[in-house]
Amino acid sequence: MLLPFVIFERPAGLIADRRIGEQEMLIVGFAIMALATAAIGAYGGSSLAAWTALLFLSRIGASIVEVMSDTYFFKKVAADRVNVISLFRTTRPLAMATAPAAATIILSTATIETIFFVLAGLLMLGVAASAALKDTK
């Protein structure tokens, strides 16, 4: 599942730099993650190949979003803005701490499949937020 972070980050960065820009790549990454996450929630089978493909696809989107968000951020923020950079670096660990709590709350009233659909909806908000960004290209 972590292979996409090795395989796709560099090519995604090169495509963003040479062709379409970070904003468009962020939209693509969030869309891939949202669709794959919704597919995980909808898939009821037990095929190892299908699960592998769905998880791999979701991580392709995540790898694109990771590299594009970092690239976009550091193109927009000056190196001397230490407080802003520190806050940016703190948001990922904060999300990793709060996500299980949110999942627990959702699971208390809904099924496991619902979590994937809720997450897919939140990822679509990432598409909308990315579309609102001012492109660096």
Backbone as JSON, one array per atom type, in Angstrom:
{
  "sequence": "MLLPFVIFERPAGLIADRRIGEQEMLIVGFAIMALATAAIGAYGGSSLAAWTALLFLSRIGASIVEVMSDTYFFKKVAADRVNVISLFRTTRPLAMATAPAAATIILSTATIETIFFVLAGLLMLGVAASAALKDTK",
  "N": [[0.81, -1.21, 0.0], [2.05, 1.19, 0.5], [3.73, 1.61, -1.57], [2.89, 3.38, -3.72], [3.67, 5.91, -2.74], [6.35, 5.95, -3.17], [6.54, 5.46, -5.88], [4.87, 7.36, -7.28], [5.13, 10.05, -6.38], [7.37, 11.65, -7.29], [7.03, 11.63, -10.21], [4.5, 12.89, -10.26], [5.11, 15.4, -9.21], [6.82, 16.34, -11.21], [5.07, 16.44, -13.41], [3.3, 18.38, -12.46], [5.03, 20.58, -12.31], [5.86, 20.91, -14.97], [3.65, 20.74, -16.68], [0.72, 20.94, -15.78], [0.3, 22.1, -13.21], [0.12, 22.56, -9.59], [-2.42, 22.9, -8.42], [-4.31, 21.62, -10.12], [-3.33, 19.02, -9.98], [-3.7, 18.48, -7.28], [-6.5, 18.43, -7.21], [-6.96, 16.17, -8.84], [-5.68, 14.19, -7.27], [-7.2, 14.27, -4.84], [-9.7, 13.56, -5.91], [-9.2, 10.96, -6.9], [-8.61, 9.67, -4.45], [-11.11, 10.03, -3.13], [-12.94, 8.65, -4.79], [-11.86, 6.04, -4.72], [-12.06, 5.52, -1.98], [-14.84, 5.62, -1.58], [-15.47, 3.43, -3.17], [-14.29, 1.4, -1.67], [-16.0, 1.38, 0.53], [-18.33, 0.55, -0.76], [-17.72, -1.9, -1.85], [-18.26, -5.3, -1.43], [-17.06, -7.69, -1.6], [-14.66, -10.47, -1.35], [-12.3, -10.69, -2.63], [-8.86, -10.84, -2.84], [-7.26, -9.6, -4.74], [-8.93, -7.53, -5.68], [-9.26, -5.99, -3.31], [-6.61, -5.27, -2.91], [-6.16, -3.72, -5.2], [-8.03, -1.61, -4.79], [-7.08, -0.46, -2.38], [-4.48, 0.23, -3.18], [-5.07, 2.08, -5.21], [-6.29, 4.09, -3.68], [-4.1, 4.98, -2.23], [-2.51, 5.95, -4.27], [-3.83, 8.34, -4.9], [-3.49, 9.6, -2.4], [-0.7, 9.87, -2.3], [-0.26, 11.68, -4.35], [-1.67, 13.92, -3.41], [-0.21, 14.44, -1.07], [2.41, 15.2, -1.97], [1.75, 17.37, -3.63], [0.43, 19.15, -1.91], [2.47, 19.83, -0.13], [4.31, 20.97, -1.96], [2.81, 23.11, -3.07], [2.31, 24.6, -0.73], [4.94, 25.35, 0.11], [5.72, 26.87, -2.04], [4.15, 29.06, -1.72], [4.62, 30.1, 0.85], [6.94, 32.0, 2.61], [10.31, 31.25, 3.6], [11.06, 32.36, 6.04], [8.81, 32.41, 7.62], [8.34, 30.92, 10.14], [6.47, 30.19, 12.14], [4.12, 29.69, 10.69], [4.96, 27.6, 9.05], [5.56, 25.7, 11.0], [2.98, 25.26, 12.09], [1.75, 24.15, 9.82], [3.19, 21.76, 9.61], [2.33, 20.51, 11.89], [-0.31, 19.83, 11.51], [-0.8, 17.32, 10.23], [-0.02, 15.23, 12.14], [-1.9, 15.96, 14.09], [-4.3, 15.42, 12.79], [-4.05, 12.66, 12.6], [-4.38, 11.99, 15.2], [-6.95, 12.86, 15.84], [-8.66, 11.64, 13.99], [-9.21, 8.84, 14.63], [-10.87, 9.22, 16.86], [-13.05, 10.57, 15.73], [-13.91, 8.56, 13.96], [-14.7, 6.62, 15.8], [-16.9, 7.87, 16.99], [-18.61, 8.05, 14.77], [-18.91, 5.31, 14.23], [-20.38, 4.53, 16.42], [-22.96, 5.03, 15.8], [-23.39, 4.18, 13.22], [-22.66, 2.03, 10.36], [-19.61, 0.27, 9.42], [-19.15, 0.64, 6.73], [-20.3, 3.09, 6.31], [-18.46, 4.88, 7.34], [-16.53, 4.98, 5.35], [-17.95, 6.17, 3.27], [-18.54, 8.65, 4.42], [-15.94, 9.62, 4.74], [-15.2, 9.72, 2.03], [-16.9, 11.76, 1.18], [-15.83, 13.89, 2.67], [-13.34, 14.01, 1.47], [-14.1, 14.89, -1.03], [-14.67, 17.48, -0.38], [-12.1, 18.36, -0.23], [-11.47, 18.39, -2.93], [-13.09, 20.52, -3.76], [-11.97, 22.59, -2.21], [-9.41, 22.64, -3.26], [-9.95, 23.44, -5.84], [-10.56, 26.06, -5.4], [-8.14, 27.25, -4.88], [-5.45, 29.48, -5.75], [-3.69, 29.04, -8.6], [-0.22, 28.15, -9.0], [1.09, 28.22, -11.36]],
  "CA": [[0.0, 0.0, 0.0], [2.89, 2.39, 0.57], [4.5, 1.72, -2.8], [2.58, 4.59, -4.5], [4.4, 7.07, -2.26], [7.67, 5.87, -3.79], [6.4, 5.44, -7.33], [4.12, 8.44, -7.93], [5.37, 11.43, -5.92], [8.27, 12.37, -8.2], [6.38, 11.93, -11.49], [3.42, 13.87, -10.06], [5.76, 16.7, -9.08], [7.32, 16.75, -12.53], [3.9, 16.81, -14.22], [2.81, 19.66, -11.95], [5.97, 21.64, -12.66], [6.05, 21.06, -16.42], [2.45, 20.73, -17.5], [-0.61, 21.43, -15.39], [0.29, 22.85, -11.97], [-0.22, 21.88, -8.34], [-3.85, 22.95, -8.15], [-4.98, 20.56, -10.87], [-2.89, 17.73, -9.46], [-4.4, 18.31, -6.01], [-7.86, 18.03, -7.55], [-6.88, 14.79, -9.3], [-5.36, 13.35, -6.12], [-8.36, 14.17, -3.95], [-10.75, 12.82, -6.62], [-8.82, 9.54, -6.88], [-8.82, 9.18, -3.09], [-12.54, 10.0, -2.82], [-13.57, 7.56, -5.53], [-11.37, 4.76, -4.19], [-12.62, 5.36, -0.64], [-16.25, 5.25, -1.75], [-15.48, 2.06, -3.69], [-14.0, 0.51, -0.54], [-17.25, 1.27, 1.28], [-19.35, -0.13, -1.54], [-17.3, -3.25, -2.23], [-18.61, -6.29, -0.43], [-16.43, -8.96, -1.94], [-13.52, -10.92, -0.56], [-11.17, -10.91, -3.53], [-7.62, -10.2, -2.42], [-6.81, -8.73, -5.84], [-9.77, -6.33, -5.68], [-8.9, -5.18, -2.15], [-5.29, -4.72, -3.17], [-6.32, -2.65, -6.19], [-8.7, -0.46, -4.17], [-6.17, 0.19, -1.43], [-3.4, 0.82, -3.97], [-5.61, 3.26, -5.87], [-6.48, 5.15, -2.69], [-2.78, 5.5, -1.87], [-2.04, 6.78, -5.39], [-4.39, 9.67, -4.65], [-2.86, 10.17, -1.21], [0.68, 10.27, -2.62], [-0.34, 12.91, -5.17], [-2.08, 15.02, -2.52], [0.88, 14.74, -0.16], [3.48, 15.95, -2.62], [1.23, 18.63, -4.16], [0.15, 20.09, -0.82], [3.77, 20.34, 0.32], [4.87, 21.83, -3.01], [2.02, 24.34, -3.12], [2.54, 25.35, 0.5], [6.27, 25.95, 0.16], [5.79, 27.9, -3.08], [3.38, 30.22, -1.27], [5.04, 30.6, 2.17], [8.37, 32.34, 2.69], [11.08, 30.42, 4.54], [11.18, 33.0, 7.35], [7.52, 32.31, 8.33], [8.53, 29.71, 10.93], [5.23, 29.83, 12.83], [3.19, 29.12, 9.72], [5.52, 26.3, 8.66], [5.37, 24.82, 12.16], [1.57, 24.92, 12.12], [1.52, 23.25, 8.69], [3.79, 20.46, 9.94], [1.61, 19.95, 13.03], [-1.67, 19.43, 11.15], [-0.91, 15.88, 9.92], [-0.12, 14.45, 13.37], [-3.16, 16.29, 14.74], [-5.34, 14.65, 12.08], [-3.91, 11.25, 12.96], [-4.87, 11.82, 16.56], [-8.39, 13.12, 15.92], [-9.42, 10.76, 13.09], [-9.8, 7.68, 15.32], [-11.98, 9.67, 17.71], [-14.18, 10.82, 14.83], [-14.38, 7.25, 13.49], [-15.4, 5.99, 16.92], [-18.2, 8.52, 17.12], [-19.44, 7.62, 13.64], [-19.22, 3.88, 14.39], [-21.36, 4.31, 17.48], [-24.31, 5.21, 15.25], [-23.48, 3.76, 11.82], [-21.88, 0.85, 9.99], [-18.24, 0.52, 8.98], [-19.22, 1.15, 5.36], [-20.66, 4.5, 6.39], [-17.23, 5.66, 7.55], [-15.87, 5.19, 4.06], [-18.73, 7.14, 2.51], [-18.32, 9.96, 5.06], [-14.58, 10.04, 4.36], [-15.23, 10.09, 0.61], [-17.51, 13.09, 1.13], [-14.84, 14.86, 3.17], [-12.31, 14.14, 0.44], [-14.66, 15.73, -2.09], [-14.46, 18.85, 0.07], [-10.73, 18.66, -0.64], [-11.54, 18.75, -4.35], [-13.64, 21.88, -3.83], [-10.98, 23.53, -1.65], [-8.31, 22.72, -4.23], [-10.41, 24.22, -6.99], [-10.59, 27.47, -4.99], [-6.79, 27.76, -4.76], [-4.86, 30.23, -6.86], [-2.63, 28.18, -9.14], [1.12, 28.74, -9.0], [1.64, 28.2, -12.71]],
  "C": [[0.85, 1.26, 0.0], [3.74, 2.59, -0.68], [4.16, 2.96, -3.64], [3.34, 5.84, -4.04], [5.81, 7.11, -2.84], [7.56, 6.06, -5.3], [5.87, 6.75, -7.9], [4.47, 9.86, -7.5], [6.26, 12.21, -6.88], [7.62, 12.64, -9.56], [5.25, 12.95, -11.36], [4.0, 15.27, -9.93], [6.26, 17.22, -10.41], [6.17, 17.17, -13.44], [3.37, 18.17, -13.77], [3.72, 20.81, -12.35], [5.99, 21.93, -14.16], [4.78, 21.24, -17.21], [1.25, 21.45, -16.91], [-0.68, 22.18, -14.07], [-0.21, 22.05, -10.77], [-1.72, 21.83, -8.09], [-4.57, 21.81, -8.85], [-4.59, 19.17, -10.36], [-3.51, 17.45, -8.09], [-5.83, 17.83, -6.25], [-7.9, 16.57, -7.98], [-6.62, 13.84, -8.12], [-6.54, 13.17, -5.18], [-9.49, 13.37, -4.61], [-10.45, 11.32, -6.63], [-9.06, 8.95, -5.49], [-10.3, 9.04, -2.76], [-13.23, 8.83, -3.52], [-13.14, 6.2, -5.0], [-11.95, 4.5, -2.81], [-14.09, 4.98, -0.7], [-16.36, 3.82, -2.27], [-15.18, 1.05, -2.59], [-15.27, 0.31, 0.29], [-18.32, 0.47, 0.56], [-19.01, -1.58, -1.85], [-17.59, -4.24, -1.11], [-17.94, -7.63, -0.64], [-15.25, -9.3, -1.05], [-12.3, -11.2, -1.42], [-9.95, -10.13, -3.07], [-7.12, -9.22, -3.49], [-7.63, -7.43, -5.88], [-9.43, -5.42, -4.52], [-7.54, -4.52, -2.35], [-5.39, -3.55, -4.14], [-6.98, -1.41, -5.59], [-7.79, 0.29, -3.21], [-5.01, 0.87, -2.15], [-3.86, 2.11, -4.64], [-5.81, 4.4, -4.87], [-5.14, 5.78, -2.3], [-2.14, 6.26, -3.03], [-2.55, 8.2, -5.19], [-3.73, 10.35, -3.47], [-1.44, 10.63, -1.51], [0.69, 11.55, -3.44], [-0.7, 14.1, -4.28], [-0.93, 15.41, -1.6], [1.94, 15.61, -0.82], [2.98, 17.31, -3.13], [0.93, 19.62, -3.04], [1.45, 20.67, -0.27], [4.35, 21.33, -0.69], [4.13, 23.16, -3.06], [2.3, 25.21, -1.9], [3.88, 26.07, 0.47], [6.52, 26.93, -0.99], [5.12, 29.19, -2.62], [3.9, 30.85, 0.02], [6.55, 30.84, 2.16], [9.05, 31.54, 3.79], [11.18, 31.05, 5.93], [9.88, 32.97, 8.16], [7.48, 31.02, 9.15], [7.24, 29.26, 11.62], [4.23, 29.16, 11.89], [3.67, 27.73, 9.28], [5.34, 25.29, 9.78], [3.92, 24.36, 12.27], [1.23, 23.92, 11.02], [2.03, 21.84, 9.01], [3.06, 19.76, 11.09], [0.24, 19.39, 12.63], [-1.8, 17.94, 10.85], [-0.95, 15.03, 11.19], [-1.42, 14.73, 14.13], [-4.31, 15.5, 14.11], [-5.27, 13.18, 12.45], [-4.38, 10.97, 14.38], [-6.39, 11.98, 16.64], [-9.22, 12.18, 15.05], [-9.98, 9.53, 13.79], [-10.96, 8.07, 16.24], [-13.23, 9.92, 16.87], [-14.77, 9.51, 14.33], [-15.16, 6.52, 14.58], [-16.79, 6.57, 17.1], [-19.13, 8.08, 15.99], [-19.85, 6.16, 13.81], [-20.24, 3.61, 15.48], [-22.79, 4.42, 16.96], [-24.47, 4.64, 13.84], [-22.62, 2.52, 11.58], [-20.48, 1.26, 9.54], [-18.23, 1.08, 7.56], [-19.5, 2.64, 5.34], [-19.42, 5.37, 6.58], [-16.55, 5.96, 6.22], [-16.63, 6.19, 3.2], [-18.59, 8.55, 3.09], [-16.94, 10.49, 4.68], [-14.52, 10.45, 2.9], [-15.85, 11.48, 0.43], [-16.55, 14.18, 1.6], [-13.72, 15.07, 2.14], [-12.81, 14.97, -0.74], [-14.61, 17.21, -1.68], [-13.04, 19.31, -0.26], [-10.65, 19.03, -2.1], [-12.02, 20.19, -4.48], [-12.64, 22.91, -3.31], [-9.81, 23.71, -2.61], [-8.7, 23.56, -5.43], [-10.41, 25.71, -6.67], [-9.19, 28.07, -4.85], [-6.37, 28.58, -5.97], [-3.66, 29.43, -7.34], [-1.29, 28.91, -9.17], [1.71, 28.84, -10.38], [1.45, 29.48, -13.46]]
}
